[in-house]
Amino acid sequence: MKSPLVFRFCGLLLLCCSLACVAAPEPPRGVTRATQVEGITEYRLKNGLQVLLFPDPSKDTVTVNVTYKVGSRHENYGETGMAHLLEHLLFKGSKKHRDIPGEMSAHGAEANGTTSYDRTNYYETFAATPENIDWALRLEADRMVNSFIAKADLDSEMTVVRNEFERSENSPFGVLMRGMMAASYRWHSYGKPTIGARSDIENVAINRLQDFYKLYYQPDNAVLTVAGKFDEAQLLKQIQKTFGRIPKPKRQLPKLYTVEPAQDGERSVTVRRVADIQWAATAYHIPPGSHPDYAPLQVLAEILGDTPRGRLHQALVEKRLAVTSFGYPFQLQDPGLLFFAAQLDKNTALDSTAKALLEVVEGVKEAPITEEEVERARRNLIKQITLAFSSSESIAIALSEYISMGDWRLLFLTRDRFEKVTLADVQRVAEQYLVRNNRTEGRFVPTAMPERVDIPVVADVSSLLEGYEGRAALADGEAFDPSFANIQARTRTEVLASGAKVALLPKKTRGEQVVLGLVMRFGTETSLHGRGTIAELTSAMLMRGTANHTRQGLQDRLDELQAELNVSGDTHSASASVITTRQNLPAVIELLVEILREPAFNAKELTQLQDRIVTSMEAGRQEPQAIVGRELARVYNRWPPGHPYHTPTLDEEIQAVRAVTLTDIQNFHREFYRASALQVAVVGDLDADEVLAVLHQGFGDWRSVSAYQYIPKIFQTLPRQDLTRETPDKENASIAATLPLPVGEGNDDAIALELGTYVFGGGFLNSRLATRLRQKDGLSYNAGAWLGLDPQSSAGSFTAFAIFAPQNLTAVEKGIAEELRRLLEQGISPEEMAAAKSGMLQEAQVARTQNDQLASLLVKNLEIDRPMDWYREREAKLQALTPPQVQAILRKYLSADQLSVVRAGDFSAAKKRGQ
């Protein structure tokens, strides 16, 4: 479960539509149709429940999302964090669903719950079967009013939530932002973090939680959203049958009336804690997310905070006063905040950066916004808007934010306002809100004239939307069959003249969306020796300019093409991912070819990149999870220095990053970047012949001048290691226990190991490890296990992990060891095995319905010449496994006594507390 501190930009949740809406069916008795906007239909039940249905036959999944109009804003004295704590308890079971995590895993559901300032929501995405839909509706209806909310569950979950609180204490920016929120809001509940105060988390009484639950968790305070592949008429009958029987409550919800007064002077917050980075930040009160001024404020945030064209980037990062900068607004039901921040290394003068930050943000009157800046910002954000609505499940979940602001249709109204933003609007809101007396300044490591800013409020959201109809909905995609046979039959493979391999899978998608995945492999163990860091920086430089486009020019061109394009890489490969539309795909591929073949490799950009990377690594110097991750790799991958798989120390890696020169990168690109070992997969709404022609044009003649040879990950028998790393002043600790395995993905024993690991540490909160450390003992917010198996060699690893409070180290280590021994000695029950098989199979099926994941799978198949039948046969082997077979395989490879353990945290403080 999540307790987000910030909201993502609302534009990611919006849409552009083009075709007529499909008529909604006649609702059954007891259900009335309220309104319809762009493919989403609202219904009302007699008990007050709002229902939003969003049919999308192109998905073989269904998302069920229940939004309750209650969040941390509704908490009283001594109850901070109660809404979030209650969210956790709703996964502890209800009268008819006593093991909710187990049911989630058995149905292969991707599920979660989140709490924010104005709302709480619970959602699950699963394969679109009648049985799964019926299960999800019955589950959500039952836990709406019949959840246990028991004292025993509170006792165990309280410590889990406290551990989540402790984890948040490790984030320098998170702690700073919390302080700035508290300073900005003297009276309004937005000044209190959603996670709550530690003392309230630890001491809240069960009867207060139960009263809170009974008051707010009722049908007249909830919105049920269902999106995906379903029969709308049948679904309405099921909803009436499950939710309609819940009586309408007779109580009256309390009316919240606290209004934050206008700020009458600048405020400042300074946080001093152990860390290796600095932050400078500033925040300003802004209107609610439903107010007309929100749209120009979002454009203003983009103009000031974008990278690389944003004013803050130009003034701070370009001049090496900071390594990163950004800006974002909180879109809330009541007046929110607009944040701007810059991260800098520990050696940069914080005063200089903080001063420069304020000069840029509050200097808009002296340096007015330009038409070019507004157009660029709007173009970038409109691109995100257009791409976002291709995912019905994302929209189903995103609607929670607009529901919490007063009405789900605000999603569309916000879009409409955004498209009409003018230069005058942006300049006006900048001069009105970005002023000294409306400012709260923050630093992580310190009036002459009264000046008041009255923040407008929205009294009645419904009046803004009276008669609102919206636009036509996007065209539906096809009902795609994600079976192995269908994927194999519909995938066209080709080999270009250069040797590059291509897989094309045309399918009709919502909004004509198409995705592309690309992997370029290069080098040999010998030719890459000592050049791993150079390889990583080479790929990181590709998006920073080409022979024909500056870094900003690339972003502008992608905005014009309404495309997302990302390039990354490691020591022996470079990867790219693309999301765009059918119409723009050829032009985007041409731009990708230019990025890969004609990079500019600018010296100034390299310096900025090195600064950012080094500062990011320094930020992890005192972070337990980062330390455990690095040390874990060093325990398992004992490759000699210079080997492509070698994991250096943090100081060695920082030194290596600083040592890379522009000449190193230019030479590396010239020697290794070619298409002979290139794999490309394109999935979605595409013309296969047209795409193939563009790929031939771009990559067909790009033959390699150096050899490529896969570097096998050889299994090594390693002595057991036991490592402890101290991180002073960190309230959250991390642990990982690992064991190398002589097993690759193709090994006959691999599928049994995967199932056993799923039972031990996979699934949704109901694995052996999560049940022990979280559900039962209340020691960890996040605990689990994974199996890493190489697809081309006989090498793998088993790893268990957990986060926890340092004083609980002994109990956590004991829990990991005891649960693994119990698994090996007692094996898996038939019921556990059936649930695990169901969960694994349905999770895999859902993954094959996601275009980006399907493209990644096809790229992998191209690399190792693997047909889809390989996965079908693997699933057949999974289905045939018996509990004794799995137990035998687990005992063959795993041992609790042989695990190497790495832990990091403030254990000296734990000892003082009497661990």
N, C-alpha and C positions, 0 to 999 in steps of 0.2 A: 504494500500500500504506500501511497505517496502523500506527502504534505508539501506541495510546491510553494516556494517562497515568492516566485515571480510567475507572471503569465507571459506566454509567448505572444508575439505580435498577432493581433486579431486578424490581420489580412491573410494569414495562413489558413484561416478557417472559413474564408469567403469563397465566392464562386462567380463564374461567368457562364451564362446559359444561352441556348439558342433555339431549342425546339419546343413544340407545344407540350403542355402537361397532359398526362394520361388521366382520364376520368377515374375518380375514386369510386369504389363499389358502394352500394347502399348499405349503411351500417345496420347491425342487428338491433333488436329491441333493447332499450336501455343504453344505447350509445348514440350520440348525436355528432354530426360533422360540424366543426366550427369554421375552419378556413383551410385554404390550400395555397401554398406558395412554391412555385418552381419544383414540383415533384414531391414535396413534403406535405402531407395532409394531417391536419390536427383534428382529433376527435375528443369528446368529453364523455365520461361515465357519470352516472347519477351521483356517485359518491365523491365527485370532484376531481377524480384523476384525469389529468391531461395525457393524451396519447398522440405521439407523432410517428407516422409510418412513412418510410422512405424506401420503396421497392427498388431493387437494383439486380436484375436477373443476370448481369454480367459477372457477378460474384457467386462463387459456390460456398459462400459463408453468410452467416447472419450475426449481427451485433445487437445485443440487448443492453440498453443503458438506462438506468433509473436515476434520475436527478432529484434530490431532496433540497428544497429551498431553505437550507440551514447550514451555516458554517461557523467559523470562529467569531464572526461579527455578532452572533446571537448568544454568546456565552456571558455569564455574569461573574461577579467577584468570586474568586476561588475556583472557578470552573474553566480557566484557560486550558486549551488543548482537549476539552471534553468532546467536542464534535469529532475531532480526529481520533480520540481514544474509542469513541463509540463506533466509528468506521471499522476499526480493528475487530471489535467484539461482534460485529455482524458477520464475520467469517467463522465464528465459533459454533454456529449451529442454531437451528430453529426446530420447532415441534416436528415437522415432517422432513427436515433435512439436517440431520445431526452431524454429518461429516461433510461440510461444504467444500473444503479443500480437496478431499478425496473425490467428490463428485466432479469438481472442475477438471481434475486430471483425467478421470475416467472418460470424460466427454471431449478430451483434447482441447479444452477451452483456453484461450489467451484472455486472462481475466485480471481485474484489479479493482481497487477502490481508491478514490482520491478525495481529499478534503481541502477546501480553500476558504477564503474569507466569507463568501456569500452562499456557498453551496457544498453539498457532498454528493458524490455519485458512485455507482457501482456498475460495472459493465463486464460483459464477456463476449468474445467472438469465437465462433465454432463452426464446424461443417454444417451446411444447410440441409439438415434432415428433419422430418416431422418429429421424430423422437427427441432430438436435441432442442428444438424450439419449444416443445411442450415442457421439457425438463426446465429450461431456463425461465419460462414464464411462471411455472409452479414454484420454483426456487425463490424468485424475486417477490412474488406475492406473499409467500409464507414468511420470509424474513422481514417484510415490511412491517408486520404487526405481531409476529410470533417468535422473534429472536429471543434467545434465553436471557441475555444480559445478566449473566450469573456472577456471583461474587468470586467463585473459584476461577472463572475465566478472566475476570478483572485482575486478580492477584498475579496470574502468570503473564498476561498481556501487558500489564502496566510496566513491567521491567523490560519488555520488548520495545515499547514505545519510548521508555526512558533511554534505551540504547540508541534508538533513532534520534532522539534529542542529542545524545552525546556525540553521535556521528556528525550532526550539524554543527557542533561546537568546533569541529576540526577545520572548518572552511573559513579562511580569513575574510573573504568577501561576504559570505553568508552572515558572519557575526557582525561585520560592519553594517550591512544593510539592515539587520535587525535593530541595531542601535539607532540608525537613521530613521527608520519607521517609527520607533518609540518617541524620538525627539520631534518628529514632524506632527504626530497626532498626540495631543495632550489629553483629549477626551474620547475621541472615537475609538472603537474597538479594532480598527485597522492597525493601530499602533502596537497591538499584541500579535506575536507570531502564531500562525496556525498550530504549530507543534505544541504551544503552551509553555507555561513556566514549569520548571522541574518540580517545584513543591506542589503545584496543583496536580501534576501527573501522578505524583507519588501518593497524594492524600485524598483525592476526590472520593466521595462516598458512593457506594453502589446505588443507593436509593436516588441520588441526584442524577446519575446516569440513566437509571430506569425512567425517572420522571421526564428527563430531556428526550428520551427515546419515544415515550408515549405521546409527548406533546407534538413533536415535529415529524415523526415517521408515521404519516397518515396519508391516505390517497389524495386528500384535498391540498396537500403540500408537496406533491410529487408530480413528476413528468416522466412517463415511460416512452422511450424512443426505441424503435426497432428499424434496423436498416439491413438490406441485403436481399437475398433470394427467398421469397415466400409468396404464398397466395394470400393477397390482402383480405379478401372476404373471409377466408377460413381463419386467418390470423385474428381478425376482429372478433370472431366468435370465441376463439380460445382466450383472448384477453378478457372478454366479458365473463367468461366462465371462471377464470382464475382470479382476476382482480375485482370484477364486478360484485362478487359476493362479500367483499370487505365493506362493512358499514361506514357511512359517512360520520365522522366524529362530531360530537355536540359541543366540544370546547371551542373557544375563540383563541386564535393565535395572538400573542402579545405584539403590539406595534412598537417598533424601534423608532426612537425620536431624537437620539443624540446627533447633533450637527457640529462638526469641527469649526470653530470660529476662524476668521481670517487671521493669518499669521502676522504679527506686528513687529517683526525683526528677524534678522538672520540667526540661525541656530547652527551649532557645530557639535560634532561627535568625534572623539578620538579613541581608538581601540589600540591597546598595547598588549600583544601576546607573542609568544615564541613563534617565529616564522622566518622565511627567507625572502619574502617579497613585500612590496608596499602597494597600497591602493589610495587613490584620490578620487572622491566622488562628490556629487551634488544632486539634490532632489528638489522638485518644485511641485506644489499642489496644483492639480488640474481637475477639470470637471469630471462627472461620471462618464462611463463608457457610452451611455445613451445620449449624451449631449452633442449638439452639432459641432462644437469645437474640438471633439476628440479626433475627427478625421484629419484636420490640418495639423494637429499636434503630432499625430503619427508620422505625417510627412516630414514635419520639422525634426523629429527624432531620427529619421533616416538621413536627412541632409547633414545633420551634425554628427551622427554616430556611425555612419556606414564606413566600411573598409573596401577599397582604399581611397575613395573619393571624398569621404566625409571630412568636414572641417576639423574635427578633433584628430583624426588620423593625420591629416596634413600638418597640423600645428604641433602635435605631440609626438606621434610615432615617427614621422618623417624627420623630425629634428632630434630624435633619440631622447626625448623627455619621458617616453613611455614605450612599452612594447606592444600593448593592445589598448584599444579604446572602443567604447560603444555607448549607445543610448537606447532606452526603451520605456514606454509608458505602461502603467498598470491600468487595465480596463476593468473597472469595478462598478458595482451598483451605486455606491456613493462616491463622492469625489476621491480620486486616487492620486498617484504621484508619477512624475516623469523623472526618470533616473538617467544620469550620465556618469561614466566612470572610466578610469584609466589605471592600468596595472603597470608597475615599474619595478625594476630590480632594486635590490637593497642598497646599491651604491649611488643611485641617482638622487639628486636633491628633491625631496618631497615638496618643499615649499615652492620651488620653481615650477614643478608640474602642476600643483594645485592652483597656483596663480594663473598659469597659462590655460588650464581647463576652464576656469571661471571667465577669463577674458574672451574665450571663444563662445561659450554658451550665452553669456549675458551681453556680448558685443554685437548682437544682431542689429541693433538700432544704428550703430556706427558703420557696420558692414552689412548692408541689407541683403536679404535672400534674393537670388536671381531666378529668372524664369527657367534657365537651363537646369539649375539645381532642383527646382520643383518638378520639372518634367522628368529628369533622371530618376528621382525618388519615386514618383508616381509610376513610371514605367517598370521599375524593379518590383515594386509592391504589387502592381497589377499582374505581373508575371506569376508571382507567388499565389495570388488569388486564383488565377486561371488553372494552375497546376493542382491546387489543393483539392478542388471539388471532384477530382477523378476518383477519390477514395470515399465510398459511402460510409465505411466504418469509421473513418476519421471524422467525417462530418457528424455522424451520430454521437460521437463522444464530445466533439467540439461544441455541439449545441448546448451542452451543460453551461458553458460560460455565458451565453446569451440569455438562457433561461434565468440564470442567477441575476442578470441585470434587469430583468422585468418581463421579457417576452422573447421567445425564440426567433421571432421575425426581425429582431434587431440585427441579426446576422446580415440580412439582405439590405436593410436600411443603412447600415454602416457602410456596406459596399457602395450603395448609391451615392452617399455623401462623399465617400472617398474619391470617386471618379469626378466629382464636381469641384474638388479643392482648387483654389486659385492662389496665385502668388500673393495677392492682397490678404487672403485668409491666413496664410502661413506667417506673413510678416506681422499681422495683427496679433495672433496668439503668442508669437515669440516676444513681442514687446509687452504684452499684457501679463504673461505668467512667468517669464524667465527674468525675474528681478530680484534684487537683494533681499527685500523683506519677505519674500515668499520662498526663500532658499533655506535648505538644511544641508550643510556641508559635512562631509565625512572623510576621515583619514584613518587608514590602518597603519599602525606602528607601535598635533594640537589641533546710538543712531542719532545719527545727528538729526535727521528729519524723519518723522513717522511716515510710513508708506504702507498702506493696507491694500491687500488684494482680495476682493470678495469672489469666492469660487461659486459659480452658478450650480444649481441643482436641477434635477428633473423631477417634477412633482407627480406627473401622470404619464407613464410610458405609453399606456394604451391609446391616449389621444394622439400621440405621434404616429400611430400606425392605423388609425381609423380609415377604413377603405383601402388599405394597402394591398396590392395584388402581386407585386413582384414581376418577374419575367418568366419566359418559357424555360422549362427544365432541359438539362442536357439530354442528348440522345442516349438511350440505353445501349450497353454493350451486349454481346451474345452470352447465352448461358453456356459457359465453357466447361467441358468435361475434363477434370484434372487427372484422369486415369493415365497410367504409364503407357498403355497402348495408344491412346489418343495423342498424347504428347509426342510419342515416337513417330506416329503416322503423319502428324502435321508439321513436324520440324524438317526443314530443308537444310542440308549441309553442303558446303562448297569449300574448295581449296583454291586460294588465289595463287597467281604466278609466283609470288614471293615465298609461298609456303604457309601463309596465314590461313587459319581455319575459321569458317564462318557457319553459324547456326541461325536460321531465321524461322520464327514461329509466328505467322500472321494470325491475329484473332481480333474480333471487334471488341473494342473497349469503351468504357464510358468516357465521353469527351475526346475520343480518338487519341487516347494517350498511348505512348509507346516508350519502352525503356531499352537501353543498350548497356551491356556490360562488356568490358574489354580487359584482357590481361596480356601484357607483353613480358615474356620471360627472357632472361639474358645471362650470359656468362657461364663460367665453370668454377669449380672449387679453386683452381689455380689462378685463373684470370681475375677473380673477384677478391683474392686475398688482400687484406688490408685496405679495401676500398668500400666497405659496407656503409660507412657514414657518408661518403661521397655519393653513393647510389641513392641513399635516402634523401639527401639534400637536392640531388638532381631532379628527382620526381617532384619534390616540394616546390621547386622553382618554376615548373612548367606553366602554372596558371598565373604567373606574375609578368606575363608579357610575351609577345611573339615578334617576328620580323615585321608584321603588319599591324599589330594591335598592342597598345599599352595595356598594363594591368587593368586600368579602368575601362579601356576600350573593349577588352574581352568581356567584362561584366556588362557593358552597355549593349554589346552585340547579343549576348545571351538573353538580356532583358527583351530586346527587340524580337528575338526568336521564341520568347516564352519558354525558355529551357533552363533546366538545372544541369550543370556539368561539373563533376568533381574528379580530380586526378590525385592519386596517392601512390605510394610505393614502399618497397622495403629493400633489403640488400641484394635481392636477385630478381625483382620484377617491378613493373609499374602497372597500375590499374586505373581504369576510368569508368565512371557511371554517368548515364544520361537519362533524364526524364524530359520528354517534350511531346509534341503532337505529330500526327502523320504528316501534315503539311510542311512542318518545319524540320523534320528529321534529316533530309538530305543536306540542308544548309548547316545544321548542327554537326553532322559528321564531317563536313568539309572544315569546319572550325576546329574540331577535335584533331583532324589530321594536321592542321597548321600548328596546333599546340604541341603535338608530339614530334613533328618533324622540323619545325622552324622556331624553337624558343629563342627569346632575346637574351636571356641570362644577363640581367642588369646588375651591376656591382652594388648599387644602392639597395636594390631589393634583396640581394644576398645578405647584406649587413643587417637589414631589418629582420629577415628570416632567422638568422643566427641569434639575434637578440631575443626574439620571441621564443625560440626553442630553448635557449639556455635559461631564460627566466621561468619557463614552464617546468623545466627539470629542477631548478632551484626550489620552485614551489612544492615539489614532492619530496624535498630533502627531509622534512619533518612529518610527512604524511604517512601514517602506518600502512594503509593499503598500497600506496605506491612503493614503499620500501619492501613490503612482503612480495609484491609482484616481481620486482627486480631480483631480490635474493632468491626467490623460488626458481627463476630462470637460471640463475648462476649455479644453484644446486643441481639442477637436472641437466642443463646443457653445458657440459664441461669441455667445450671446444677450445682449442688453443687460441691465443690472441691473434687477430688478423683473419681467422676463419669467418666466413659469412654468417655462421650461426653463433658465434661467440657473443656472450653478454658481458659487456665491460662494467666496471664500477661506475657510479654516477660521476665522479670526478674525471675518470678516464673518458667518459662519453662527452662531457662538457668540453674537455680539452680537444677531443677529436672534432667536435662541431666547430669550435673556434679556428681550428687549423685548416679547414677546407677553404680553398681559394677558388676564384672564378675560373681560372685555367683548369683546375682539377675537374670542375663540373663540365666545362666545355669539352675537354678531352674524353671524359666518361661518356657523354652523350654521343659524341662522334664515333666512339668505338663500339658501344653496345646497343644503342637504340636503333632497332630494325624490326621488320615485321615477320621474319622467318619463323619465329616461335611466338606468334601472336594468335590469340583466340578471341573471337568476337561473337556475341550472341545478342540478337535483337528480338524482342517479344512485344507484341501489341498490334495496334492498327497500322499496318505498313503494306507498301507495295514491294514485294520481295525482289522483283527484277530491278526496280528503281534503286533500292537500297544496295543490292549487290553491285550494280554499276558504279555507284558512288564509292563503295569500298574498294572495288578494283582500281578505280582512278586514284584513290588516296594511298592505298597500301600495296597494290599489285606489283610495283617495281621497286619496293623498298626492301631489298635483300640484305641479309646480314653479312657483315664483314668479319665477325668473330663467332666462334662456336658457342652453342648453348648445350648444356648437359645438366640434367636434374641432379641436385646434390642430395643424396639419401640421408635420412636422419637415422643413423645407426644406433641400435639399442646398446646401452652401456649398463653393466652391472655396477652400481655405485654404492659405496658404504653409506650407512644411515647418517644423516646430518641433523643436528639439533641447534638451531640458531635463534638468538634473542637480540632484538634491536630496540634500544630505549629511545622514546620520542617524548621529551619533557613537555608538560602542559597540554597533552592531548587526552581528552576524556573518552575517546573511542579507540579501541585496539583492534588488531586484525591478526588472524592466524590462517595458515595453509599447511596442509599435510599432503605429501605427494609420494608417489612410488612409480619408477619407470617400469614399462611393460614391454616384453618382446612380441608385441601384437600390433599389426597395422590394420587399416580399414578392411583389407581383403582377407584377413585371417578368418578361418572357420569359427573360431571362438569369439570373434568380435561382437556379433549380435547379442550373444548371451551376456557378455560383459556390459554392453550398453544397457540392456534391460535391467541388470542387477544394479548398475550405477543409477539408473532412473529411479528405481525403488529406494535406493539409499539416499540420494541427494537431488533428485529431479522433481518433476511435477509441480503442482501449485500448492505450496505450504504443507503438503501432507506426506512428504518423503520421510523416511525414518529419521534423518538428521534434523529436518525442520520441525518435525513433531516433537522431538526430544528437546532441542535447544530453544525453540521458539514457543510452540504450543504448550508444552508441558512445563519446562523449567523456566521459561521466560527470560532467557539469557541473551538472546541474539535477535536482532531485527532481520538479519539476512544470513542464512546458512544453507549450504548445499554442496554438491559435488559434480564434477564433470569428468568426462573421458576424452582425452585427446589422442586420436589415432591418425597416423599419416596414411594418405591414400596410396602412396607409391613405395612404401618400404615397411619393414616389420619392426616398427618402433612406435611406442605410444606412452601414455602416462595416465595415472589415476590421481585425482586431486580432490580433497575436501577442504572447505573453507568456512569461516564464520567471522563476523564482527561482533564486538562485545565490550563491556566496560572492563578496564584492566583488572579490577579486583575480582572479576569472575573467571580469570584465566584457568585456574585449576579445574573448576567445574566444567568449563567448555572443553578442555582437553580430555577430561574424563568422559564426557558425553560422546565425543567423536569416537574415541577408542572403544567404548562399551557398545555403541550402536553398530560399529563395523564388526566387532567380535560376535555380537548377537546375530547379525546377518549371515556371517560365515558358518556359525555353529547351528543355527536353527533353520536357516534357509528362508524361502519366501512362501507365503500361504497361497493356495489357489485363488483366493479372492484378490489378494494383492497383485498376483500375476495377471489376472484378467483385467484389472483396472489399469495396470501399467501398459499392457499391450494396447488396450483401447486408447489410452492417452497418447502413446507414441505414434500409433497409426493415424489418429485424427490430426495430431499436430503436423505430421508430415503431409497429410492431404491439404490442410489449410495453407501450408508453405507453398505448395504447388499452385495454389490459386493466386498467389501474389506475384505480379509480373517481375519485380526486381529480384525476388528470390529464385524464380524460375529461370531468369536469365543467368544468374550466378551458377545455378546447377548445370545449365547447358554449357557454360564456359568450362566448368570443371570436367564435364564429359568430353569436350573437345580435347582438352589437355591429355587425358589419360585413355582416350578411345573407349569410353564406357557407354554402352547402350542403356536405354531406360529399363530394359528387361532385367538388368543387374539389380535395380532397386525393387522390382516386382519379386524377384527370387529371394531377395533379402527379407522382404516383408513376409513371404511365405515361410522362411526359416524362423522368423520371429513368432509367427502364429503357431508353429509346431513345437516350440520349446515347452518343456515341462519344468516344474519347480526343482526336482532333483538334478536335472541337467544344468540348470542355471547355478544352483548351489555348488555343484562340482567344478564348474568353470571358475566361479568366484574364488573358491578355495585353492584352485590351481595357481592363481596369479596374485591374490591379495593377502596381505597380512597386516594386522594392526601394529605388530611389533616392528615391522620393517619400514614404516612410514618415516620419511624425512620431514621435520617440522620446522617452519619458520614463523616467528611471531614478532610483532612490533607494537609498542604502546608505552605508556608511562607506568611501567611496572614498579618502579621505585616508589612512586606515590601509593600504589596499591599495597605494597608491603607495609608502608607506614600506617595505612588504614587497617592493617591486621588481616591481610588476605588469608 
